[in-house]
Amino acid sequence: MINQILLLISQCRLNAVVEKQAQSELERGLTNSSFKFEREYRLSDRDIVDFVVHTDTGLVAIELKIKAQRMSIYRQLCRYAKHNDVAAVVLLTGTAMNLPALIENKPAAVISLGEAWL
């Protein structure tokens, strides 16, 4: 299921300059898909992820950052991955960065915001 989510997200043409607009465009792409998702999902008082997609194995947490300090966003994704109901984490970003294949023993992926424009 995560590969299908990654494929859908990578095909969405998102604004790479204005984060709120990119979030609206991603929401439109998810709305037009068959995935059940929620925006601004509260994992805890401290952790609110931009989107989650509900899967049979748990939540796929999707964070969208136009620009990000690499270590700051990595720490944020680690916090998300520590939640028991999170099965995988995905970062969409305009910042050039990589993630390890697993964060807290859960699949992790990064997608460039410019990928769909190629």
Beta strands, then each sheet from edge to edge (+ up, - down):
strand 1: 36-42
strand 2: 48-55
strand 3: 58-65
strand 4: 86-93
strand 5: 102-103
strand 6: 106-112
sheet 1: 1+ 2- 3+ 4+ 6+ 5-
end
